[in-house]
Amino acid sequence: MLQGSLTRWGDLPTSGKIAFAGIAFSSGSLYHEIDGQLGIRRWSPLAMIQELAGFPPNRWLEIFKRFGVSLIARYGRLYSGATFQEVAPQSYILQGSVSYGRYTGEQYPLLELELGATLDSGLFVDLKGDALEERFWTLALRAYPFTIETWNDQLNRKDFGPTYGVRLMMEVYWVFPSGRKQLST
């Protein structure tokens, strides 16, 4: 499968570059998709309130400001491929998560734990041609440059078996000296 995306990050008042909008495509023997997405990443409502209200920093406020909220809404158009002859004509994904962590000045996670939930309209269809909706929970642990993430569709209340997904990722940019330099700032 070949995938690509173009994402533009933007500032929110008092929060820096945490808002994003993007377009993406996926194409392969399974299916094809074009989608658009909007969201925010690691938004701290408490930090925004502190900044806007002018509260002075204190120890407890600094601890609770480490909680972040992430939200994404994605809408896509699906097309059948060689493998999946019949797919839903459209898809949407809504995902929300809450994270807690310590970050560098560049917002790289020194250590972060994130718990989220996803509502996916579904890729597959039933006998009537209606999309089969899926719901997932996800849990991620990040220690830059590594992320380990797991998820399961138990939120559907139809899967109570041992099936789940897991992935381990590494930020390749970290391998280069300029990437490590950013981490230390």
N, C-alpha and C positions, 0 to 999 in steps of 0.2 A: 504494500500500500504506500502511496506517495501522499504526503500531507504538507501543507504550508499554511502560514498565517501571517497577518500583518496587524500589529497592535499599536495603538497610540495611547500613551500614558499622559494623564493630566493632573493638575493640582486641584485639591479641594481646599477651601479656606482653612488655614491653621494646620493642615494635615500633610502637605507636600504631595508628591506624585503617587497617589494611591487609587485614583479612578482610571478606568481604561475602557476603550472601545476597540473592537477589531472585527476583521473578516477572515475567514479561513476556508480551505477546501480540503477534501480527502478524496482520493480516487484509487481504486484497485479492483482486483477480481471479485471482491466480496460485494461492494456497493460504492456509490459515489455520493458526495455531499458538499453543499455550499452553505455556509452559515455566517451569522453575525452575532456579536456578543457585546454586552455592557456589564460593568461591575465595579466593585471596589475591593481592595486588598489590604488587610490589616488596619482597618479604620478603628481608632480608639475614641469612642464617644466621650469618655472621661477626659482625655487630653484636650479634645476640642472645647468641652465645657470649661475646663481650667483656663485655657487660652482666652476664650471669649469673655469669661467672667472676671479674669484677672486674679484668680486665686493664687496665692504664693505657693511655691513648691513645699511639700512636706513628705516625710518618709512613707506614710500610708498611701498618699496619692500617687507617688512614684511606683509603688508596688502594683496598685490596681490599674494604672495606666498601661501596664504591659498586656492587658487583655485586648484582643483585637477581633473585629468582626469582618468577615469577608462574604460578599454576595456576588453571584453571577447569574445573568439571564441570557440564554442563548436560543436563537431561533434558526432553524435550518431547513433546507429543501433537500430531500433524499431522492436518489435515482437507483434503480436496480442495477446489479452487476451480473457477471457470469455465474457467480455462486448463489447469491440471494436474488432469485427471479422476481420476488414480490416483497417490497418493503413499504413502510408507511410513506405517504407522499410528503410529509413534513415532520419535523421533530422540534421539540422544545426541551430545554433543560433549565431547571431552577435549582441553585445550590446555595446553601448557607453554611457557614462554619464559625466557630469561636476558637481562638487560639490564645495561648499564653506563652510568653518567652522573654528571653534577653536577646538584644540585637546590637550589632555594631552601629556606628554612626551612619553607615550606608544601608542600614536595615537588613543586613544579612543575619540570619538566626545563629547565634552562638549555641542556643538550645531552645527549641520551641515544640510544644505539643498542640495539635489541632484536631478538633472533633467536628465533623460535619454531617449533613444530610443532603441527599439529592433526590429530586423528582425528575424523572426522564419519561417523556411521552412514549418512547419505545421505537425501536428499529423494526421489529417484527410485527406482523399482523395476524389477526385471528381469521376464521373461515369467512367472516363477513367483510374482511378488508379493514377492520378497525385496528388501530395501533394498540399494542399490549404495553401498558404503562408499567414502569419499574420504579422502585424506590430503594435507595442504598444508604447505608451509613458508611462513614470513612473515618479513619484514624491515621494521623501522620506524626512522625517524630523527625525533627530536623536538627542537625548539627552541621553547620556549613563546613564543607560542601556536600554533605550527604543527606539524603532523605529516604526514610523507609515508610511506606504507606500500605495500608491494608483496607479492604472494603468488602461488604457483603450485602446481599439484597434481602436480608431478614426483615426489613421494614415493610415488605410486601405482605408479611404474615403468611407466606406460603412456602418459605424455604427455611427449614430448621436443621438442615444437614451440615456437614463439615465443609461445604464448598465456599471458597472465598478467593479473592484476588490479593496479591501482594506484589509490590515492586520496590526495588532498591535503585536509587538514582544518585548520580554524582554530577555536580556542576563542572563541566569540562573546562570552562574558563578559568577555574581555580588553578589548573595545572600550570598556566602561564604566569610569569613573574608579575605582570601588570594586574592580574586577577588577585593574587595573594597580597599585593600592595594595597588594593582597595579594602581588603578585609582588615588590615591592620590600622586603617585610619579611623 
